[in-house]
Amino acid sequence: MADLQSLSEDKTKSIINPSTKLTYGAIRGSEKLRSNLAGLYSAKAASPLPLENILITPGAIAANFMLLYALIGKGDHVICHYPTYQQLYSVPASLGADVNFWRAREDRSWQLDIGELKGLIRPETKMIIINNPNNPTGAIINKSLLEQIVAIAQERKLIILSDEVYRPLFHAISPMDPHFPPSILSMGYSETIATGSLSKAYALAGIRVGWIASRSRALIDSCAMARDYTTISVSQIDDQIASFALGPDCIHSLLSRNIKLAQTNLSILERFIDDHRWACQWIRPIAGTTAFVKFSRQGQEVDDVALCKLLHRTTGVMFCPGCLCFGNGKDFRGFVRIGFVCQTDVLKQGLIELTAFMKRDFAQVPLASERDL
């Protein structure tokens, strides 16, 4: 918390009020926290977002679960951006919905095809789920494509859920760029929901604070009713830390620090990729904290699960295997997700270990094709 205090323009302001009585606190989240968030969502929107349209949750994982539990059920059809965080398609499926993937493809730089979305829509389609910026690829859905998605949803009265947990950590595109993606809540359509948290872009995973925000008060009220079965309120201490971090005295310094860290570390990772083009390829990420890198040997994808296990066992470096964590055991073979926005010294040491592994052990990693034999 000392780091957070040091980033504030007002060094005299306390992060936590020590006289706070530790009751449940505000059930939907404190007025201060929700006002700060409402201000962020209102900054470039045609109309301000009322604080009543925001519901505070214990992290974005709880936000996503609660809204899906509240809004999706048996007989519904859901279209989900893919690859993405598994929760976004597995939870709707567990609730009885039929889920189709809207596939982003490597050969299109992980961009989505609006024609494919149109072809996936059915009479029973209820929700389109997107992840912007995307985990694991670091790609974005640009403003033009967002406008097309909204137009399709509006015509068919579909709900759009945008998991924006990595927003606004944009390290390779400027807000002045015409392709820069606004929040889904800024697109002029009421049936939109955005989820977010302090964990990723704000680097405060140690406090479990996330949120659901929507232009529709009815959708928020439905989520609040579902929330009654799982959570009374978030910790008042966490709420106060989040309010401080998102306040006007701190948020700009906090985000500036994190974006600079992402840019610095991405350049370091890029040098490793460039030095190992004989084994690695990627689409350079535009936003977020993750990169999706494909490892191959003599033009054939390696077994990413075996790679990650051997790498971790011999060096302590941990990557997420793409096939297992993002591809349902069959897609994205050879890919690994690399989280690169850690402390720079940690990244450098990890890449030193990885470089040694590539020279010493990479030849032992089986090919993905050998797993099928």
C-alpha positions in Angstrom: 0.0 0.0 0.0 3.0 2.3 0.4 3.5 2.2 -3.4 -0.1 3.2 -3.9 0.2 6.0 -1.4 3.4 7.2 -3.2 1.5 7.4 -6.5 -1.1 9.8 -5.1 -0.8 13.5 -5.8 -2.1 14.1 -2.3 0.5 12.5 0.0 -1.6 13.5 3.1 -4.7 11.5 2.2 -5.1 8.2 4.0 -5.9 5.1 2.0 -8.0 3.6 4.8 -10.2 5.4 7.4 -9.1 3.7 10.7 -12.3 4.8 12.4 -14.5 2.7 10.0 -16.8 0.3 11.8 -16.4 -3.1 10.3 -20.0 -3.8 9.5 -21.1 -5.3 6.2 -20.9 -1.8 4.7 -22.8 -0.6 1.6 -24.3 -3.7 0.0 -23.9 -2.7 -3.6 -20.6 -1.0 -3.0 -19.7 2.4 -1.4 -21.0 5.5 -3.1 -17.5 6.8 -3.4 -16.2 3.7 -5.3 -19.2 3.6 -7.6 -19.0 7.3 -8.3 -15.4 7.0 -9.3 -16.3 4.1 -11.6 -19.3 6.0 -13.0 -17.0 8.9 -13.8 -14.6 6.6 -15.8 -17.4 5.2 -17.8 -19.0 8.6 -18.4 -15.8 10.3 -19.6 -16.3 9.8 -23.4 -19.9 8.8 -23.4 -22.8 10.7 -24.8 -24.6 10.5 -21.4 -23.3 10.0 -17.9 -23.6 6.6 -16.3 -25.5 6.7 -13.0 -23.7 5.2 -10.0 -26.8 3.1 -9.4 -25.9 1.2 -12.6 -22.8 -0.2 -11.0 -22.6 -3.3 -8.7 -19.4 -4.0 -6.8 -18.4 -7.7 -6.6 -15.5 -9.8 -5.2 -13.4 -9.6 -8.4 -14.3 -9.9 -12.0 -14.6 -13.6 -11.8 -17.6 -13.2 -9.4 -19.0 -10.4 -11.6 -19.0 -12.7 -14.7 -20.5 -15.6 -12.8 -23.2 -13.6 -11.1 -24.5 -11.9 -14.3 -24.4 -15.2 -16.3 -26.2 -17.0 -13.4 -28.8 -14.2 -13.4 -29.4 -13.8 -17.1 -28.6 -17.1 -18.9 -30.4 -20.5 -18.6 -31.6 -23.6 -20.3 -32.7 -23.1 -23.8 -30.7 -19.9 -24.3 -28.1 -19.6 -27.0 -24.8 -17.7 -26.4 -22.1 -16.6 -28.8 -18.7 -16.2 -27.2 -15.5 -14.7 -28.5 -12.8 -17.4 -28.7 -10.1 -17.9 -27.5 -10.8 -16.2 -24.2 -11.0 -16.8 -20.5 -12.7 -20.2 -20.1 -15.3 -19.0 -17.6 -17.0 -16.9 -20.3 -18.1 -19.9 -22.2 -18.0 -22.7 -19.6 -20.4 -21.1 -17.2 -23.2 -20.5 -19.7 -22.8 -24.1 -20.8 -23.0 -25.3 -17.2 -26.3 -23.3 -16.9 -27.8 -25.2 -19.8 -27.2 -22.7 -22.6 -26.0 -23.8 -26.0 -22.7 -22.0 -26.7 -21.1 -21.3 -30.1 -17.6 -19.9 -30.5 -17.0 -16.7 -32.5 -13.4 -17.5 -33.5 -10.6 -15.1 -33.7 -7.9 -16.5 -36.0 -4.1 -16.2 -35.9 -4.0 -15.6 -39.7 -6.2 -12.6 -39.2 -4.0 -11.2 -36.4 -6.6 -12.5 -33.9 -9.4 -10.3 -35.4 -13.0 -11.4 -35.5 -15.1 -11.6 -38.7 -18.5 -9.9 -38.5 -19.9 -12.1 -41.2 -19.2 -15.1 -39.0 -21.1 -13.5 -36.2 -24.2 -13.0 -38.4 -24.0 -16.6 -39.4 -24.0 -17.8 -35.7 -27.1 -15.9 -34.6 -30.3 -18.0 -34.1 -33.8 -17.1 -33.0 -33.0 -18.2 -29.4 -29.7 -16.3 -29.2 -29.7 -14.2 -26.1 -26.2 -12.9 -25.5 -23.0 -12.1 -27.3 -19.9 -12.3 -25.1 -16.7 -10.5 -26.0 -13.4 -10.0 -24.2 -11.8 -6.6 -25.0 -8.8 -6.4 -24.7 -8.5 -10.2 -25.2 -7.0 -12.8 -22.9 -4.8 -14.6 -24.0 -3.8 -12.8 -27.3 -3.6 -9.2 -26.2 -5.6 -8.2 -29.3 -8.4 -5.6 -29.3 -11.8 -5.3 -31.0 -11.5 -1.9 -32.6 -14.1 0.8 -32.6 -15.5 0.1 -36.1 -16.1 -3.6 -35.3 -17.6 -2.7 -32.0 -20.1 -0.5 -33.8 -21.0 -3.3 -36.1 -21.5 -5.7 -33.2 -23.7 -3.2 -31.4 -25.8 -2.6 -34.6 -26.4 -6.4 -34.9 -27.3 -6.8 -31.3 -29.6 -3.8 -31.3 -31.5 -5.0 -34.3 -32.1 -8.4 -32.7 -32.4 -7.1 -29.1 -29.4 -9.2 -27.8 -27.4 -8.5 -24.7 -23.7 -7.8 -25.1 -21.4 -8.7 -22.3 -17.9 -7.2 -22.6 -15.3 -8.5 -20.2 -13.1 -5.5 -20.0 -10.9 -6.6 -17.1 -7.7 -5.6 -19.0 -9.1 -2.2 -19.9 -7.6 0.4 -20.0 -4.1 -1.1 -20.2 -3.5 -0.1 -23.9 0.3 -0.1 -24.5 0.5 -0.2 -28.3 -2.4 2.1 -29.4 -3.2 5.7 -28.5 -6.6 6.9 -27.4 -6.3 9.4 -30.3 -6.1 6.5 -32.8 -9.4 6.2 -34.7 -9.4 2.5 -34.1 -9.1 2.8 -30.3 -11.8 0.8 -28.7 -14.2 2.6 -26.3 -15.9 0.7 -23.5 -19.0 -1.1 -24.7 -21.0 1.2 -22.4 -20.1 4.2 -24.6 -21.6 2.7 -27.7 -25.2 4.1 -27.2 -27.0 0.7 -26.7 -28.8 0.1 -23.4 -28.5 -3.7 -23.4 -24.8 -3.7 -22.7 -22.8 -4.9 -19.7 -19.2 -4.4 -18.9 -17.3 -6.2 -16.2 -13.9 -5.1 -14.8 -11.7 -5.3 -11.7 -8.7 -3.8 -10.0 -6.6 -7.0 -10.6 -5.2 -6.5 -14.1 -4.9 -3.0 -15.5 -4.6 -1.5 -12.0 -2.3 -4.2 -10.6 -4.2 -4.6 -7.4 -5.1 -8.3 -7.4 -4.6 -8.4 -3.6 -7.9 -6.6 -3.1 -10.8 -8.6 -4.4 -12.8 -5.8 -6.0 -14.6 -6.1 -9.4 -17.8 -4.7 -10.8 -20.7 -5.1 -13.1 -21.8 -2.0 -15.0 -24.6 -1.6 -17.4 -26.6 1.0 -19.2 -29.7 -1.0 -18.2 -30.8 -0.6 -14.6 -33.0 -3.6 -15.0 -30.0 -5.8 -15.9 -28.1 -4.5 -12.8 -31.1 -5.2 -10.6 -31.3 -8.8 -11.9 -27.6 -9.3 -11.2 -28.1 -7.8 -7.7 -30.8 -10.3 -6.9 -28.6 -13.2 -8.0 -25.8 -11.7 -5.9 -27.9 -12.1 -2.8 -27.3 -15.9 -3.0 -23.5 -15.6 -3.0 -22.3 -12.3 -1.6 -23.6 -9.7 0.9 -21.0 -7.1 0.3 -17.3 -6.8 -0.4 -14.8 -6.0 2.4 -15.0 -2.3 3.5 -11.2 -2.3 3.6 -11.0 -3.5 0.0 -13.6 -1.0 -1.0 -11.7 1.9 0.5 -8.4 0.9 -1.1 -10.2 0.6 -4.5 -11.8 4.0 -4.0 -8.4 5.5 -3.3 -6.8 3.9 -6.3 -9.6 5.0 -8.7 -9.8 8.5 -7.2 -8.6 11.6 -9.2 -5.5 12.0 -7.1 -4.2 8.5 -7.9 -5.6 6.8 -11.0 -3.6 8.7 -13.6 -0.3 8.0 -11.9 -1.2 4.4 -11.3 -2.2 3.7 -14.9 0.8 5.6 -16.3 3.1 3.5 -14.2 1.5 0.3 -15.3 1.4 1.2 -19.0 5.1 2.2 -18.9 5.9 -1.1 -17.2 3.9 -3.0 -19.9 5.7 -1.2 -22.7 9.1 -1.8 -21.2 8.5 -5.4 -20.6 6.9 -6.0 -24.0 10.0 -4.7 -25.7 12.1 -7.1 -23.6 9.9 -10.0 -24.5 9.9 -9.0 -28.2 13.7 -9.1 -28.2 13.5 -12.7 -27.0 11.0 -13.6 -29.7 13.2 -12.0 -32.4 16.2 -13.9 -31.2 14.3 -17.2 -31.3 12.4 -16.9 -34.6 13.5 -20.4 -35.4 11.1 -21.6 -32.7 8.7 -18.8 -31.8 6.1 -16.7 -33.6 3.4 -14.3 -32.3 1.1 -11.5 -33.1 2.4 -8.7 -31.0 -0.2 -7.8 -28.3 -1.8 -4.3 -28.4 -3.2 -4.3 -24.8 -3.3 -6.2 -21.6 -0.7 -8.2 -19.8 -0.5 -11.4 -21.8 1.0 -12.6 -25.1 0.1 -15.8 -27.0 3.3 -17.3 -28.4 3.5 -20.3 -30.7 6.5 -22.7 -30.3 7.5 -24.9 -33.2 10.3 -27.1 -34.2 11.2 -27.5 -37.9 7.9 -26.0 -38.8 5.7 -28.3 -36.6 4.0 -27.2 -33.4 5.4 -28.7 -30.2 3.3 -30.3 -27.5 2.5 -27.1 -25.5 1.5 -29.1 -22.4 4.8 -31.1 -22.4 6.7 -27.9 -23.0 5.1 -26.1 -20.0 5.7 -29.1 -17.7 9.3 -29.5 -18.7 10.0 -25.8 -18.5 8.5 -25.5 -15.1 10.2 -28.6 -13.8 13.7 -27.6 -15.0 13.6 -23.8 -14.5 10.7 -22.8 -12.4 9.3 -20.6 -15.2 5.5 -21.1 -15.6 3.6 -20.5 -18.8 0.0 -21.6 -19.5 -0.4 -24.2 -22.3 -2.7 -22.8 -25.0 -4.3 -26.1 -26.0 -5.2 -27.1 -22.4 -6.1 -23.7 -21.0 -7.7 -22.0 -24.0 -8.3 -24.6 -26.7 -10.5 -27.3 -25.0 -7.6 -29.8 -25.5 -7.6 -29.5 -29.3 -7.2 -25.9 -30.5 -4.1 -23.7 -30.2 -1.5 -26.5 -30.1 2.0 -25.2 -29.6 0.8 -22.0 -28.1 1.6 -20.8 -24.6 0.3 -17.7 -22.8 3.0 -15.6 -21.3 2.2 -13.1 -18.6 4.8 -10.4 -19.2 3.7 -7.4 -17.0 5.5 -8.5 -13.8 8.4 -6.7 -12.2 11.0 -6.1 -15.0 13.8 -7.9 -13.1 11.5 -11.0 -12.7 10.8 -11.0 -16.5 14.5 -10.6 -17.3 15.5 -13.5 -15.1 12.7 -15.7 -16.4 13.8 -15.1 -20.0 17.4 -15.9 -19.0 16.2 -19.2 -17.8 14.0 -19.7 -20.9 17.0 -18.9 -23.2 19.1 -21.6 -21.4 16.1 -24.0 -21.7 15.8 -23.4 -25.4 19.5 -24.3 -25.9 19.5 -27.2 -23.5 16.1 -28.9 -23.4 13.8 -27.6 -26.2 14.9 -30.4 -28.6 13.4 -32.9 -26.1 9.9 -31.4 -26.2 7.7 -33.7 -28.3 5.7 -32.4 -31.2 2.0 -31.9 -30.9 1.4 -34.5 -33.6 3.2 -37.1 -31.5 0.6 -36.8 -28.7 -2.1 -38.3 -31.0 -0.1 -41.4 -31.8 
